Amino acid sequence: MGTESIILLVLMIAIFYFLLIRPENKRKKQAEEMRSSLKKGDYITTIGGIYGRVVTVTDRTIVIETSEDRVRMEFIKSAVASVGTLEEQAAAAARPAKKSKDDTKEELKAEETPAAEESGEDAGSAESNDASEGKE
């Protein structure tokens, strides 16, 4: 009885690690690599939504130029959310994620269901129109 409990506890910890901790560590590592590879001339978006071109890079900070007026702002590197032009960032966000077969089946069912409901509503409204004509 005691060994089963220990096995279940170890199994739950392993599942927790592979589903939550490991992916988060990968995301942190990718973000750190992206921030450390910043160079002069890159276009970035900050976590606050400010978009601009990198002018100066130091160990901890970057200076970006936000407009044609040469407005410059200094940020800590950890404030950088993404690198690339707005078009590149929009294209990356618009890429369709891989869908499983179950998701595709559910979408097909969802598309078929409204069509069936609409035809049922049309038939019901036609019957009610016939009934109202008979009363007159």
Kinemage of the C-alpha trace (Angstrom):
@kinemage 1
@onewidth
@group {chain A} dominant
@subgroup {mainchain}
@vectorlist {calphas} color= white
{ca met a 1} P 0.000 0.000 0.000
{ca gly a 2} L 2.809 2.428 0.853
{ca thr a 3} L 4.805 1.758 -2.331
{ca glu a 4} L 1.769 2.527 -4.514
{ca ser a 5} L 1.395 5.918 -2.835
{ca ile a 6} L 5.070 6.720 -3.386
{ca ile a 7} L 4.861 5.665 -7.044
{ca leu a 8} L 1.774 7.838 -7.598
{ca leu a 9} L 3.447 10.804 -5.907
{ca val a 10} L 6.582 10.442 -8.068
{ca leu a 11} L 4.405 10.069 -11.175
{ca met a 12} L 2.455 13.248 -10.346
{ca ile a 13} L 5.675 15.197 -9.782
{ca ala a 14} L 7.067 13.953 -13.122
{ca ile a 15} L 3.883 14.971 -14.965
{ca phe a 16} L 3.930 18.362 -13.258
{ca tyr a 17} L 7.550 18.868 -14.317
{ca phe a 18} L 7.037 17.924 -17.977
{ca leu a 19} L 3.770 19.845 -18.424
{ca leu a 20} L 4.528 23.038 -16.488
{ca ile a 21} L 8.110 23.602 -15.397
{ca arg a 22} L 10.065 22.417 -18.431
{ca pro a 23} L 8.112 24.422 -21.083
{ca glu a 24} L 8.372 27.560 -18.957
{ca asn a 25} L 12.145 27.142 -18.656
{ca lys a 26} L 12.383 26.755 -22.450
{ca arg a 27} L 10.416 29.991 -22.986
{ca lys a 28} L 12.646 31.844 -20.516
{ca lys a 29} L 15.770 30.554 -22.257
{ca gln a 30} L 14.483 31.606 -25.706
{ca ala a 31} L 13.565 35.075 -24.411
{ca glu a 32} L 17.003 35.490 -22.829
{ca glu a 33} L 18.720 34.438 -26.076
{ca met a 34} L 16.560 36.892 -28.038
{ca arg a 35} L 17.431 39.733 -25.658
{ca ser a 36} L 21.141 38.942 -25.635
{ca ser a 37} L 21.252 38.890 -29.454
{ca leu a 38} L 19.867 42.437 -29.826
{ca lys a 39} L 21.966 44.651 -32.034
{ca lys a 40} L 21.888 48.168 -33.386
{ca gly a 41} L 19.241 48.595 -36.104
{ca asp a 42} L 16.848 45.863 -34.859
{ca tyr a 43} L 13.186 46.793 -34.561
{ca ile a 44} L 11.644 45.816 -31.232
{ca thr a 45} L 8.371 45.974 -29.342
{ca thr a 46} L 8.495 46.397 -25.571
{ca ile a 47} L 6.219 44.678 -23.079
{ca gly a 48} L 4.402 48.015 -22.794
{ca gly a 49} L 3.725 48.118 -26.545
{ca ile a 50} L 6.289 50.754 -27.531
{ca tyr a 51} L 7.770 50.086 -30.965
{ca gly a 52} L 11.116 51.409 -32.126
{ca arg a 53} L 14.559 50.884 -33.639
{ca val a 54} L 17.507 49.955 -31.418
{ca val a 55} L 20.143 52.713 -31.381
{ca thr a 56} L 22.458 51.625 -28.553
{ca val a 57} L 22.966 48.317 -26.755
{ca thr a 58} L 24.763 47.884 -23.417
{ca asp a 59} L 25.009 44.893 -21.081
{ca arg a 60} L 21.789 45.712 -19.213
{ca thr a 61} L 19.988 48.382 -21.260
{ca ile a 62} L 19.035 49.402 -24.777
{ca val a 63} L 18.154 52.785 -26.236
{ca ile a 64} L 15.461 52.861 -28.905
{ca glu a 65} L 14.376 55.563 -31.317
{ca thr a 66} L 10.601 55.634 -31.598
{ca ser a 67} L 9.847 58.069 -34.414
{ca glu a 68} L 11.118 60.252 -37.183
{ca asp a 69} L 11.562 63.016 -34.569
{ca arg a 70} L 14.432 60.988 -33.121
{ca val a 71} L 12.714 60.527 -29.762
{ca arg a 72} L 14.950 58.190 -27.764
{ca met a 73} L 14.056 56.066 -24.757
{ca glu a 74} L 16.171 53.799 -22.609
{ca phe a 75} L 14.860 50.427 -21.446
{ca ile a 76} L 16.186 47.458 -19.529
{ca lys a 77} L 16.665 44.496 -21.870
{ca ser a 78} L 14.037 42.521 -19.967
{ca ala a 79} L 11.414 45.023 -21.221
{ca val a 80} L 11.806 43.730 -24.797
{ca ala a 81} L 8.860 41.541 -25.807
{ca ser a 82} L 9.702 40.771 -29.432
{ca val a 83} L 12.197 41.554 -32.163
{ca gly a 84} L 11.361 42.286 -35.808
{ca thr a 85} L 9.368 44.755 -37.864
{ca leu a 86} L 5.649 45.090 -37.214
{ca glu a 87} L 4.941 43.177 -40.429
{ca glu a 88} L 7.199 40.298 -39.366
{ca gln a 89} L 5.598 40.169 -35.929
{ca ala a 90} L 2.085 40.228 -37.415
{ca ala a 91} L 2.974 37.451 -39.864
{ca ala a 92} L 4.351 35.310 -37.034
{ca ala a 93} L 1.200 35.837 -34.983
{ca ala a 94} L -1.054 35.075 -37.973
{ca arg a 95} L 0.548 31.725 -38.735
{ca pro a 96} L -1.995 29.010 -38.033
{ca ala a 97} L -1.078 26.724 -35.179
{ca lys a 98} L -0.968 23.010 -35.865
{ca lys a 99} L -4.382 21.513 -35.235
{ca ser a 100} L -5.130 18.046 -34.061
{ca lys a 101} L -7.634 15.813 -35.834
{ca asp a 102} L -10.139 16.298 -32.999
{ca asp a 103} L -10.055 20.102 -33.397
{ca thr a 104} L -10.697 19.770 -37.131
{ca lys a 105} L -13.653 17.436 -36.547
{ca glu a 106} L -15.158 19.827 -33.990
{ca glu a 107} L -14.857 22.735 -36.438
{ca leu a 108} L -16.615 20.753 -39.153
{ca lys a 109} L -19.448 19.873 -36.766
{ca ala a 110} L -19.745 23.512 -35.708
{ca glu a 111} L -20.005 24.596 -39.356
{ca glu a 112} L -22.700 21.998 -40.112
{ca thr a 113} L -24.807 22.716 -37.023
{ca pro a 114} L -25.800 26.347 -37.819
{ca ala a 115} L -26.887 25.317 -41.334
{ca ala a 116} L -29.202 22.669 -39.910
{ca glu a 117} L -30.622 25.096 -37.351
{ca glu a 118} L -31.265 27.741 -40.009
{ca ser a 119} L -33.206 25.308 -42.194
{ca gly a 120} L -35.227 24.239 -39.141
{ca glu a 121} L -36.050 27.858 -38.309
{ca asp a 122} L -37.138 28.519 -41.891
{ca ala a 123} L -39.488 25.558 -41.841
{ca gly a 124} L -40.929 26.644 -38.496
{ca ser a 125} L -41.547 30.173 -39.691
{ca ala a 126} L -43.225 28.878 -42.844
{ca glu a 127} L -45.570 26.744 -40.715
{ca ser a 128} L -46.425 29.692 -38.483
{ca asn a 129} L -47.161 31.811 -41.564
{ca asp a 130} L -49.544 29.107 -42.860
{ca ala a 131} L -51.274 28.958 -39.486
{ca ser a 132} L -51.692 32.721 -39.329
{ca glu a 133} L -53.142 32.756 -42.871
{ca gly a 134} L -55.712 30.154 -41.864
{ca lys a 135} L -56.925 32.312 -38.964
{ca glu a 136} L -57.693 35.244 -41.222
